Amino acid sequence: MLTAPSQLVLRNLERLPAGDLLVVNPPADGLAHELAERGDIVPHLFTQDMADARALQAQRTPVEFAAVPAAGKSYAGALLFHPKEKALADFLLFLARSRLSAGGSLWLVGENKGGIRSTEKRLRDAGIAVDKLDSARHCQLVKVTPKSTGAAFALEDWLEVLEIEVGDTVLAVAALPGVFSAGRLDDGTALLLETFDAPISGRVLDMGCGAGLIGATLKRRNPGIDLEMVDSNAVAVVASEWTLRESGLAGKVHASDGFSAVNGSFDWIVSNPPFHDGIATDYHFTEKFIADARTMLKPGGRLRIVANAHLKYVPHIDRAFGNCRTIAENTRFRVYEAVRR
Ligand SMILES: C[S@@+](CC[C@H](N)C(=O)[O-])C[C@H]1O[C@@H](n2cnc3c(N)ncnc32)[C@H](O)[C@@H]1O
């Protein structure tokens, strides 16, 4: 079943340029097969999200998973699925433009509620030609004709390093577009970190590390820990690496979709796990994450996570671990801890 943006692309398939087409952050639906069906399009799928990459690979669709697509190849066109975050939309537009050959065109598709209209306006205000091609199911498809193509693109140009205080711990934290809470300490994460008032030791996993605030804070306060940090977002992995480097800390950082690329067992798994209100499947992620976390802990190992107070995590944790304590709470968040017995 194609998503609404993919359906909009599909009904305008004949308008896309022939040749190599860079498809940026596509949903894991069957659009790639439909693009290839036209015969004269060679789609190259690129995603920053490892969960989408794995879902596409499971459909036997080749996909490049990275923070930015490999340099050295240029494309006749780029089809960009508009993200919700404005800074990420700009980042991806510049990125896609950098990979276009001379005369190449950029196609932007997305839901109205995801902010595509305000991106169109920003582009027009900057004097860039934007042609509205089609709209349906609360989505827009537009063609953007950049003033120039092939300009150099460096991730470093989008990086900001900001000093952030976590209690009495001061860190240099990397902010990059699309990475959670870019440049600030999330209130839930702050509550979670407040609970670490005693030293910890052993192997520690920061699951869904974002810009690396949890792992970096724990490592700064407990230099002896063996720290590992993972995130499914390739840009978050880069941000966490930068945060460790800029803060003068050591740790292993890599991409993982949940625990898919994590090995061995841990003394601690610490997380502010992803959750989006209103999307039923996200409880599935939480349930699986909690059950998997138990299997990744050593006997006596601990899972400590923060969640929005209205989310019903206790039954899931209790079911997987047979125990669950609420160790901190405020009006908005709760911190839960469970021990693998
Ligand atoms: C609420 S944010 C927390 C970020 C960071 N730990 C902090 O506290 O600031 C959740 C993080 O989980 C990541 N994430 C989402 N789905 C994931 C998955 N399937 N596997 C691993 N990480 C995931 C997101 O990219 C995001 O960085």
The ligand as a Gaussian input file, in Angstrom:
#p B3LYP/6-31G(d) Opt

LIG

0 1
 C       13.248000      11.041000      22.349000
 S       14.680000      10.963000      21.341000
 C       15.953000      10.904000      22.576000
 C       17.297000      11.417000      22.094000
 C       18.379000      11.539000      23.163000
 N       18.608000      10.276000      23.827000
 C       17.988000      12.579000      24.196000
 O       17.531000      12.189000      25.257000
 O       18.114000      13.773000      23.911000
 C       14.569000       9.327000      20.726000
 C       15.678000       8.923000      19.773000
 O       15.415000       7.583000      19.339000
 C       15.801000       7.461000      17.989000
 N       15.080000       6.325000      17.390000
 C       13.845000       6.314000      16.821000
 N       13.543000       5.099000      16.386000
 C       14.603000       4.310000      16.696000
 C       14.913000       2.946000      16.468000
 N       14.055000       2.146000      15.832000
 N       16.090000       2.461000      16.911000
 C       16.979000       3.280000      17.528000
 N       16.754000       4.590000      17.748000
 C       15.584000       5.085000      17.337000
 C       15.465000       8.812000      17.381000
 O       16.213000       9.036000      16.185000
 C       15.828000       9.761000      18.519000
 O       17.153000      10.215000      18.399000

